Amino acid sequence: MTMILVLLMFVAFIAVDYFIHEKTPRYVLKAAPRTEVGALQAQPVVAGYEVPEHLRFHQGHAWALSESPHLVRAGIDDFAAKLIGEAEEVSLPRRGQWVRQGQKVWSFMVNGNLVEMVSPIEGTVSDVNDEVVRQPKKLTADPYGDSWLMTVESPDEKVNFRNLLSGTMARNLMADSARKLAAYLPATSGNLALAQDGGKAHDEISKQLPADKYVEITKQFFLA
């Protein structure tokens, strides 16, 4: 009799366990859809120059990106990279240095000429890209990525960003700059700079410009 009771209790436990698990929702883990790498790399191109939608642009052709509250990364845009070409020397601000928006903040030696640019953001420099300083040729290799120039702790980040351009205004800046730059180029090079066929501007624009006017031209576009 005792054995029968034990068996009945065992059967009852199995039945209860089965009922509970049948009522519990079963979840199946699925891998998130993979984003195509090309989609991440593709950027809007205006007159041959890339203008990433997620960045803000200073009229002096520097960009800024808010990475966290009050921390901003900055560098030169694609137009500046093409106009500079290959730098022989890169000078960046010191860590801990206070910089103002619109202040001359970094400079480059290009074909023996000093080219200066202004900061797109105000605040304390928290870090600089030492790799670009050590290897100046990397300055224009990836202007929106590995060739960034500094990060800044900016207490007035929101106020500063109101003075920067994005969207249509940023694209207009690039188109207008490309049009003005083409006027300095020989007739055979103008179309290459503007890339009206939808392609990208070539990387040797600086070599096509009049040597005696190069610094003057960079000052016009970089507002330095």
ZADO-1210 file (C-alpha; in nm, 4 decimals, padded with zeros to 6 digits):
<atoms>
<atom x="00.0000" y="00.0000" z="00.0000" code="MET" pos="1"/>
<atom x="00.2852" y="00.2378" z="00.0848" code="THR" pos="2"/>
<atom x="00.4503" y="00.1707" z="-00.2525" code="MET" pos="3"/>
<atom x="00.1269" y="00.2547" z="-00.4345" code="ILE" pos="4"/>
<atom x="00.1004" y="00.5875" z="-00.2488" code="LEU" pos="5"/>
<atom x="00.4627" y="00.6760" z="-00.3328" code="VAL" pos="6"/>
<atom x="00.4025" y="00.5970" z="-00.7018" code="LEU" pos="7"/>
<atom x="00.0844" y="00.8055" z="-00.7061" code="LEU" pos="8"/>
<atom x="00.2672" y="01.1025" z="-00.5494" code="MET" pos="9"/>
<atom x="00.5494" y="01.0684" z="-00.8048" code="PHE" pos="10"/>
<atom x="00.3020" y="01.0669" z="-01.0926" code="VAL" pos="11"/>
<atom x="00.1258" y="01.3690" z="-00.9437" code="ALA" pos="12"/>
<atom x="00.4564" y="01.5645" z="-00.9220" code="PHE" pos="13"/>
<atom x="00.5340" y="01.4877" z="-01.2876" code="ILE" pos="14"/>
<atom x="00.1883" y="01.6045" z="-01.3950" code="ALA" pos="15"/>
<atom x="00.2160" y="01.9317" z="-01.2005" code="VAL" pos="16"/>
<atom x="00.5672" y="01.9979" z="-01.3360" code="ASP" pos="17"/>
<atom x="00.4511" y="01.9343" z="-01.6924" code="TYR" pos="18"/>
<atom x="00.1536" y="02.1686" z="-01.6505" code="PHE" pos="19"/>
<atom x="00.3716" y="02.4511" z="-01.5091" code="ILE" pos="20"/>
<atom x="00.6324" y="02.4305" z="-01.7853" code="HIS" pos="21"/>
<atom x="00.3727" y="02.4187" z="-02.0585" code="GLU" pos="22"/>
<atom x="00.2285" y="02.7474" z="-01.9319" code="LYS" pos="23"/>
<atom x="00.5692" y="02.9178" z="-01.9150" code="THR" pos="24"/>
<atom x="00.6514" y="03.1104" z="-02.2330" code="PRO" pos="25"/>
<atom x="00.9525" y="02.9838" z="-02.4182" code="ARG" pos="26"/>
<atom x="01.1973" y="03.2408" z="-02.5528" code="TYR" pos="27"/>
<atom x="01.4226" y="03.1807" z="-02.8482" code="VAL" pos="28"/>
<atom x="01.7399" y="03.3885" z="-02.8740" code="LEU" pos="29"/>
<atom x="01.7941" y="03.5289" z="-03.2212" code="LYS" pos="30"/>
<atom x="02.1017" y="03.7073" z="-03.3519" code="ALA" pos="31"/>
<atom x="02.0441" y="04.0747" z="-03.4308" code="ALA" pos="32"/>
<atom x="02.0486" y="04.1534" z="-03.8026" code="PRO" pos="33"/>
<atom x="02.3981" y="04.2438" z="-03.9176" code="ARG" pos="34"/>
<atom x="02.4439" y="04.5947" z="-04.0530" code="THR" pos="35"/>
<atom x="02.6290" y="04.6102" z="-04.3808" code="GLU" pos="36"/>
<atom x="02.9724" y="04.7646" z="-04.3402" code="VAL" pos="37"/>
<atom x="02.9264" y="04.9677" z="-04.6562" code="GLY" pos="38"/>
<atom x="02.6185" y="05.1347" z="-04.5094" code="ALA" pos="39"/>
<atom x="02.8229" y="05.2480" z="-04.2104" code="LEU" pos="40"/>
<atom x="03.1023" y="05.3854" z="-04.4271" code="GLN" pos="41"/>
<atom x="02.8880" y="05.5553" z="-04.6893" code="ALA" pos="42"/>
<atom x="02.8606" y="05.9298" z="-04.6367" code="GLN" pos="43"/>
<atom x="02.6797" y="06.2034" z="-04.8308" code="PRO" pos="44"/>
<atom x="02.9136" y="06.3543" z="-05.0908" code="VAL" pos="45"/>
<atom x="02.8710" y="06.7181" z="-05.1923" code="VAL" pos="46"/>
<atom x="03.0733" y="06.8542" z="-05.4861" code="ALA" pos="47"/>
<atom x="03.3228" y="06.5741" z="-05.4307" code="GLY" pos="48"/>
<atom x="03.3606" y="06.6100" z="-05.0530" code="TYR" pos="49"/>
<atom x="03.2164" y="06.3906" z="-04.7776" code="GLU" pos="50"/>
<atom x="02.9778" y="06.5584" z="-04.5331" code="VAL" pos="51"/>
<atom x="02.8779" y="06.3038" z="-04.2634" code="PRO" pos="52"/>
<atom x="02.5290" y="06.3646" z="-04.1277" code="GLU" pos="53"/>
<atom x="02.6212" y="06.2925" z="-03.7637" code="HIS" pos="54"/>
<atom x="02.8826" y="06.5682" z="-03.7381" code="LEU" pos="55"/>
<atom x="02.8628" y="06.9445" z="-03.6853" code="ARG" pos="56"/>
<atom x="03.0821" y="07.1723" z="-03.8968" code="PHE" pos="57"/>
<atom x="03.2550" y="07.5017" z="-03.8292" code="HIS" pos="58"/>
<atom x="03.2687" y="07.7436" z="-04.1221" code="GLN" pos="59"/>
<atom x="03.6472" y="07.7199" z="-04.1004" code="GLY" pos="60"/>
<atom x="03.6212" y="07.3540" z="-04.2103" code="HIS" pos="61"/>
<atom x="03.6657" y="07.1782" z="-03.8777" code="ALA" pos="62"/>
<atom x="03.4153" y="06.9282" z="-03.7389" code="TRP" pos="63"/>
<atom x="03.2894" y="06.8493" z="-03.3896" code="ALA" pos="64"/>
<atom x="03.1211" y="06.5416" z="-03.2445" code="LEU" pos="65"/>
<atom x="02.9568" y="06.5190" z="-02.9020" code="SER" pos="66"/>
<atom x="03.0732" y="06.1882" z="-02.7530" code="GLU" pos="67"/>
<atom x="02.9280" y="06.2322" z="-02.4032" code="SER" pos="68"/>
<atom x="02.8003" y="06.5212" z="-02.1920" code="PRO" pos="69"/>
<atom x="03.0604" y="06.7983" z="-02.2275" code="HIS" pos="70"/>
<atom x="03.3144" y="06.5826" z="-02.4168" code="LEU" pos="71"/>
<atom x="03.3649" y="06.6774" z="-02.7816" code="VAL" pos="72"/>
<atom x="03.5956" y="06.5239" z="-03.0422" code="ARG" pos="73"/>
<atom x="03.7196" y="06.7476" z="-03.3237" code="ALA" pos="74"/>
<atom x="03.9207" y="06.7384" z="-03.6445" code="GLY" pos="75"/>
<atom x="03.9425" y="06.8736" z="-03.9985" code="ILE" pos="76"/>
<atom x="03.6764" y="06.8039" z="-04.2601" code="ASP" pos="77"/>
<atom x="03.7227" y="06.6400" z="-04.5996" code="ASP" pos="78"/>
<atom x="03.7514" y="06.9748" z="-04.7796" code="PHE" pos="79"/>
<atom x="04.0366" y="07.0804" z="-04.5503" code="ALA" pos="80"/>
<atom x="04.2046" y="06.7432" z="-04.5931" code="ALA" pos="81"/>
<atom x="04.1999" y="06.7763" z="-04.9724" code="LYS" pos="82"/>
<atom x="04.3173" y="07.1392" z="-04.9610" code="LEU" pos="83"/>
<atom x="04.6047" y="07.0517" z="-04.7269" code="ILE" pos="84"/>
<atom x="04.7070" y="06.7399" z="-04.9138" code="GLY" pos="85"/>
<atom x="05.0224" y="06.5999" z="-04.7556" code="GLU" pos="86"/>
<atom x="05.1475" y="06.7743" z="-04.4422" code="ALA" pos="87"/>
<atom x="05.5125" y="06.7754" z="-04.3407" code="GLU" pos="88"/>
<atom x="05.4472" y="06.8735" z="-03.9797" code="GLU" pos="89"/>
<atom x="05.1446" y="06.8853" z="-03.7469" code="VAL" pos="90"/>
<atom x="05.1190" y="07.1081" z="-03.4375" code="SER" pos="91"/>
<atom x="04.8353" y="07.0506" z="-03.1904" code="LEU" pos="92"/>
<atom x="04.7354" y="07.2278" z="-02.8668" code="PRO" pos="93"/>
<atom x="04.8631" y="07.1090" z="-02.5293" code="ARG" pos="94"/>
<atom x="04.6581" y="06.8838" z="-02.3045" code="ARG" pos="95"/>
<atom x="04.5002" y="07.1027" z="-02.0394" code="GLY" pos="96"/>
<atom x="04.5059" y="07.4103" z="-02.2637" code="GLN" pos="97"/>
<atom x="04.1911" y="07.6215" z="-02.2782" code="TRP" pos="98"/>
<atom x="04.0803" y="07.6935" z="-02.6345" code="VAL" pos="99"/>
<atom x="03.8069" y="07.9229" z="-02.7597" code="ARG" pos="100"/>
<atom x="03.5696" y="07.8563" z="-03.0466" code="GLN" pos="101"/>
<atom x="03.7142" y="08.0297" z="-03.3533" code="GLY" pos="102"/>
<atom x="04.0644" y="08.0543" z="-03.2032" code="GLN" pos="103"/>
<atom x="04.3674" y="07.9317" z="-03.3990" code="LYS" pos="104"/>
<atom x="04.4265" y="07.5923" z="-03.2453" code="VAL" pos="105"/>
<atom x="04.6273" y="07.3687" z="-03.4788" code="TRP" pos="106"/>
<atom x="04.8663" y="07.4273" z="-03.7666" code="SER" pos="107"/>
<atom x="05.0437" y="07.2334" z="-04.0403" code="PHE" pos="108"/>
<atom x="05.3477" y="07.2750" z="-04.2587" code="MET" pos="109"/>
<atom x="05.2529" y="07.2160" z="-04.6236" code="VAL" pos="110"/>
<atom x="05.5205" y="07.2534" z="-04.8908" code="ASN" pos="111"/>
<atom x="05.7118" y="07.4754" z="-04.6497" code="GLY" pos="112"/>
<atom x="05.4064" y="07.6951" z="-04.5833" code="ASN" pos="113"/>
<atom x="05.2406" y="07.7422" z="-04.2449" code="LEU" pos="114"/>
<atom x="04.8683" y="07.6586" z="-04.2620" code="VAL" pos="115"/>
<atom x="04.6559" y="07.7438" z="-03.9557" code="GLU" pos="116"/>
<atom x="04.3009" y="07.6448" z="-03.8609" code="MET" pos="117"/>
<atom x="04.0576" y="07.7418" z="-03.5863" code="VAL" pos="118"/>
<atom x="03.8835" y="07.5383" z="-03.3189" code="SER" pos="119"/>
<atom x="03.5182" y="07.4426" z="-03.3691" code="PRO" pos="120"/>
<atom x="03.4612" y="07.4177" z="-02.9937" code="ILE" pos="121"/>
<atom x="03.5508" y="07.5906" z="-02.6658" code="GLU" pos="122"/>
<atom x="03.6862" y="07.4212" z="-02.3564" code="GLY" pos="123"/>
<atom x="03.9839" y="07.2412" z="-02.2047" code="THR" pos="124"/>
<atom x="04.1821" y="07.0108" z="-02.4303" code="VAL" pos="125"/>
<atom x="04.1634" y="06.6664" z="-02.2714" code="SER" pos="126"/>
<atom x="04.3514" y="06.4695" z="-02.5353" code="ASP" pos="127"/>
<atom x="04.5291" y="06.5075" z="-02.8701" code="VAL" pos="128"/>
<atom x="04.6139" y="06.2606" z="-03.1441" code="ASN" pos="129"/>
<atom x="04.9857" y="06.2018" z="-03.0909" code="ASP" pos="130"/>
<atom x="04.9939" y="05.9519" z="-03.3766" code="GLU" pos="131"/>
<atom x="04.9138" y="06.2248" z="-03.6289" code="VAL" pos="132"/>
<atom x="05.1877" y="06.4431" z="-03.4801" code="VAL" pos="133"/>
<atom x="05.4405" y="06.1589" z="-03.5091" code="ARG" pos="134"/>
<atom x="05.3294" y="06.0711" z="-03.8618" code="GLN" pos="135"/>
<atom x="05.1984" y="06.3889" z="-04.0328" code="PRO" pos="136"/>
<atom x="05.1093" y="06.1969" z="-04.3486" code="LYS" pos="137"/>
<atom x="04.8226" y="06.0421" z="-04.1525" code="LYS" pos="138"/>
<atom x="04.6605" y="06.3840" z="-04.1035" code="LEU" pos="139"/>
<atom x="04.4473" y="06.3583" z="-04.4156" code="THR" pos="140"/>
<atom x="04.4215" y="05.9787" z="-04.4437" code="ALA" pos="141"/>
<atom x="04.0959" y="05.9493" z="-04.2463" code="ASP" pos="142"/>
<atom x="03.9802" y="06.2989" z="-04.1410" code="PRO" pos="143"/>
<atom x="03.6510" y="06.1803" z="-03.9880" code="TYR" pos="144"/>
<atom x="03.8016" y="05.8764" z="-03.8173" code="GLY" pos="145"/>
<atom x="04.1558" y="05.7870" z="-03.7116" code="ASP" pos="146"/>
<atom x="04.2880" y="06.1299" z="-03.8123" code="SER" pos="147"/>
<atom x="04.0877" y="06.3153" z="-03.5429" code="TRP" pos="148"/>
<atom x="04.2951" y="06.5867" z="-03.3743" code="LEU" pos="149"/>
<atom x="04.1691" y="06.6599" z="-03.0229" code="MET" pos="150"/>
<atom x="03.9036" y="06.6003" z="-02.7605" code="THR" pos="151"/>
<atom x="03.7753" y="06.8877" z="-02.5482" code="VAL" pos="152"/>
<atom x="03.5924" y="06.9104" z="-02.2170" code="GLU" pos="153"/>
<atom x="03.3401" y="07.1770" z="-02.3128" code="SER" pos="154"/>
<atom x="03.1169" y="07.3163" z="-02.0344" code="PRO" pos="155"/>
<atom x="02.9248" y="07.5256" z="-02.2909" code="ASP" pos="156"/>
<atom x="02.8955" y="07.2522" z="-02.5511" code="GLU" pos="157"/>
<atom x="02.5280" y="07.3206" z="-02.6311" code="LYS" pos="158"/>
<atom x="02.5929" y="07.6919" z="-02.6789" code="VAL" pos="159"/>
<atom x="02.8948" y="07.6203" z="-02.9024" code="ASN" pos="160"/>
<atom x="02.7010" y="07.3735" z="-03.1138" code="PHE" pos="161"/>
<atom x="02.4456" y="07.6429" z="-03.1998" code="ARG" pos="162"/>
<atom x="02.7235" y="07.8145" z="-03.3948" code="ASN" pos="163"/>
<atom x="02.8031" y="07.5015" z="-03.5962" code="LEU" pos="164"/>
<atom x="02.6405" y="07.3746" z="-03.9141" code="LEU" pos="165"/>
<atom x="02.4676" y="07.0466" z="-03.9932" code="SER" pos="166"/>
<atom x="02.2320" y="06.9037" z="-04.2548" code="GLY" pos="167"/>
<atom x="02.1499" y="07.1358" z="-04.5445" code="THR" pos="168"/>
<atom x="02.3602" y="07.4213" z="-04.4057" code="MET" pos="169"/>
<atom x="02.6688" y="07.2005" z="-04.3830" code="ALA" pos="170"/>
<atom x="02.6157" y="07.0735" z="-04.7357" code="ARG" pos="171"/>
<atom x="02.5732" y="07.4304" z="-04.8604" code="ASN" pos="172"/>
<atom x="02.9014" y="07.5266" z="-04.6934" code="LEU" pos="173"/>
<atom x="03.0826" y="07.2445" z="-04.8721" code="MET" pos="174"/>
<atom x="02.9247" y="07.3231" z="-05.2107" code="ALA" pos="175"/>
<atom x="03.0043" y="07.6939" z="-05.1797" code="ASP" pos="176"/>
<atom x="03.3637" y="07.6242" z="-05.0747" code="SER" pos="177"/>
<atom x="03.4105" y="07.3815" z="-05.3641" code="ALA" pos="178"/>
<atom x="03.2790" y="07.6412" z="-05.6102" code="ARG" pos="179"/>
<atom x="03.5111" y="07.9132" z="-05.4773" code="LYS" pos="180"/>
<atom x="03.8116" y="07.6797" z="-05.4731" code="LEU" pos="181"/>
<atom x="03.7524" y="07.5786" z="-05.8357" code="ALA" pos="182"/>
<atom x="03.8031" y="07.9406" z="-05.9373" code="ALA" pos="183"/>
<atom x="04.1676" y="07.9155" z="-05.8264" code="TYR" pos="184"/>
<atom x="04.2328" y="07.5980" z="-06.0219" code="LEU" pos="185"/>
<atom x="04.3378" y="07.5590" z="-06.3849" code="PRO" pos="186"/>
<atom x="04.0506" y="07.4812" z="-06.6222" code="ALA" pos="187"/>
<atom x="04.1593" y="07.1179" z="-06.6465" code="THR" pos="188"/>
<atom x="04.1502" y="07.0726" z="-06.2682" code="SER" pos="189"/>
<atom x="03.8314" y="07.2570" z="-06.1761" code="GLY" pos="190"/>
<atom x="03.6017" y="06.9675" z="-06.2576" code="ASN" pos="191"/>
<atom x="03.8206" y="06.7323" z="-06.0582" code="LEU" pos="192"/>
<atom x="03.7851" y="06.9561" z="-05.7547" code="ALA" pos="193"/>
<atom x="03.4107" y="06.9907" z="-05.7945" code="LEU" pos="194"/>
<atom x="03.3627" y="06.6270" z="-05.8963" code="ALA" pos="195"/>
<atom x="03.0337" y="06.7170" z="-06.0639" code="GLN" pos="196"/>
<atom x="02.9981" y="06.3592" z="-06.1846" code="ASP" pos="197"/>
<atom x="02.9279" y="06.2496" z="-05.8282" code="GLY" pos="198"/>
<atom x="03.2781" y="06.1233" z="-05.7542" code="GLY" pos="199"/>
<atom x="03.5140" y="06.2427" z="-05.4829" code="LYS" pos="200"/>
<atom x="03.7552" y="06.5305" z="-05.5166" code="ALA" pos="201"/>
<atom x="04.1121" y="06.4276" z="-05.5822" code="HIS" pos="202"/>
<atom x="04.3771" y="06.4395" z="-05.3098" code="ASP" pos="203"/>
<atom x="04.6286" y="06.6657" z="-05.4830" code="GLU" pos="204"/>
<atom x="04.4332" y="06.9901" z="-05.5048" code="ILE" pos="205"/>
<atom x="04.7051" y="07.1754" z="-05.3111" code="SER" pos="206"/>
<atom x="04.9572" y="07.0954" z="-05.5869" code="LYS" pos="207"/>
<atom x="04.7271" y="07.2527" z="-05.8483" code="GLN" pos="208"/>
<atom x="04.7004" y="07.5867" z="-05.6685" code="LEU" pos="209"/>
<atom x="04.9307" y="07.8831" z="-05.7371" code="PRO" pos="210"/>
<atom x="05.2206" y="07.8416" z="-05.4923" code="ALA" pos="211"/>
<atom x="05.2428" y="08.2145" z="-05.4191" code="ASP" pos="212"/>
<atom x="04.8726" y="08.2275" z="-05.3248" code="LYS" pos="213"/>
<atom x="04.8432" y="07.9009" z="-05.1342" code="TYR" pos="214"/>
<atom x="04.8603" y="08.0449" z="-04.7816" code="VAL" pos="215"/>
<atom x="04.6235" y="08.3279" z="-04.8739" code="GLU" pos="216"/>
<atom x="04.3755" y="08.0729" z="-05.0124" code="ILE" pos="217"/>
<atom x="04.3891" y="07.8553" z="-04.6994" code="THR" pos="218"/>
<atom x="04.3290" y="08.1603" z="-04.4804" code="LYS" pos="219"/>
<atom x="04.0175" y="08.2415" z="-04.6801" code="GLN" pos="220"/>
<atom x="03.8665" y="07.8979" z="-04.6300" code="PHE" pos="221"/>
<atom x="03.9986" y="07.8200" z="-04.2804" code="PHE" pos="222"/>
<atom x="03.9141" y="08.1663" z="-04.1372" code="LEU" pos="223"/>
<atom x="04.2566" y="08.1797" z="-03.9736" code="ALA" pos="224"/>
</atoms>
